Amino acid sequence: MNHFSSYSVSYGWHPIPALLIMTFVFASFGCGSPLGHDAEVSDRNEYIAGKVKVALMQEGLDAAPINITVRNGVVTLGGFVEKDPQRQAAEKAASNVPGVDSVMNNIQVK
């Protein structure tokens, strides 16, 4: 009689270690990770910048020479315009866009 016949050795898949590894991975790199948050914020900033550009064009402004940056709801306008009323109109248009908390108007008059 073989003394080793009652023992079995299995080299197959073990669900418990696999579940522990998956839990660790999802907890460390899941949807709530800072990287995912940064991408979401970046997408939101780009969306608002696009809406500001549209708002400038709807005001009859040439949006091409105006630089628009957005960070957490704060819009910064830069570049050049021909007259001060254009500068003021750009600021007003940007401030009326949903999601804009404040506007820093750094546009210069040529």
C-alpha positions in Angstrom: 0.0 0.0 0.0 1.3 3.4 -0.9 1.5 5.8 2.0 1.1 8.9 -0.2 -2.2 7.8 -1.8 -4.3 9.9 0.6 -2.5 13.2 -0.2 -3.2 15.2 -3.3 -1.1 18.0 -4.7 -2.8 20.5 -6.9 -1.0 23.1 -9.0 -4.2 24.6 -10.4 -6.0 27.9 -9.8 -6.7 28.8 -6.2 -9.6 31.2 -5.7 -8.7 32.7 -2.3 -5.2 34.1 -3.3 -6.6 35.3 -6.6 -9.4 37.2 -4.8 -7.0 38.7 -2.4 -4.8 40.0 -5.2 -7.8 41.3 -7.1 -9.1 43.1 -4.0 -5.7 44.7 -3.4 -5.5 45.9 -7.1 -9.0 47.4 -7.1 -8.5 49.1 -3.8 -5.2 50.5 -4.8 -6.0 51.6 -8.4 -9.8 51.7 -8.5 -12.1 54.4 -9.7 -11.4 56.6 -6.8 -7.7 56.8 -7.5 -6.1 60.3 -7.9 -5.1 59.5 -11.5 -8.8 58.9 -12.4 -9.8 62.1 -10.6 -7.1 64.1 -12.5 -8.3 62.9 -15.8 -11.9 63.8 -14.9 -10.9 67.3 -13.8 -8.8 67.7 -17.0 -11.8 66.7 -19.2 -14.0 69.1 -17.3 -11.5 72.0 -17.7 -11.3 71.3 -21.5 -15.1 71.2 -21.7 -15.4 74.6 -20.0 -12.6 76.1 -22.2 -14.5 74.9 -25.3 -17.7 76.5 -24.0 -15.9 79.8 -23.3 -14.5 79.8 -26.9 -18.0 79.3 -28.2 -19.3 82.1 -26.0 -16.6 84.5 -27.3 -17.6 83.8 -30.9 -21.3 84.3 -30.0 -20.4 87.7 -28.8 -18.8 88.4 -32.2 -15.3 88.3 -31.0 -12.4 86.7 -32.9 -11.5 84.0 -30.4 -8.4 82.9 -32.2 -6.0 85.4 -30.6 -7.5 84.8 -27.2 -5.8 82.1 -25.0 -8.2 80.3 -22.7 -7.0 78.2 -19.8 -9.3 76.7 -17.1 -8.3 75.2 -13.8 -11.0 74.1 -11.4 -13.6 76.6 -12.6 -11.2 79.5 -12.8 -10.9 80.8 -16.4 -7.8 82.8 -17.4 -8.0 84.8 -20.6 -4.9 86.0 -22.4 -3.8 87.3 -25.7 -4.6 90.6 -27.5 -7.6 92.5 -28.8 -7.9 95.7 -30.8 -10.1 97.7 -28.3 -11.0 97.7 -24.6 -14.7 96.9 -25.2 -13.6 93.6 -26.8 -11.6 92.9 -23.7 -14.6 93.6 -21.5 -16.9 91.6 -23.7 -14.6 88.6 -23.5 -14.6 88.6 -19.7 -18.4 89.0 -19.5 -18.9 86.1 -22.0 -16.6 83.9 -20.1 -18.1 84.6 -16.8 -21.6 83.7 -18.0 -20.5 80.1 -19.0 -21.9 77.5 -16.6 -19.1 76.0 -14.5 -17.0 79.2 -14.5 -16.5 80.4 -10.9 -14.2 83.3 -11.8 -12.4 84.9 -14.6 -8.9 86.3 -14.7 -8.7 88.7 -17.6 -5.1 89.1 -18.8 -6.1 90.2 -22.3 -4.1 93.2 -23.5 -5.3 95.9 -25.9 -2.9 96.4 -28.8 
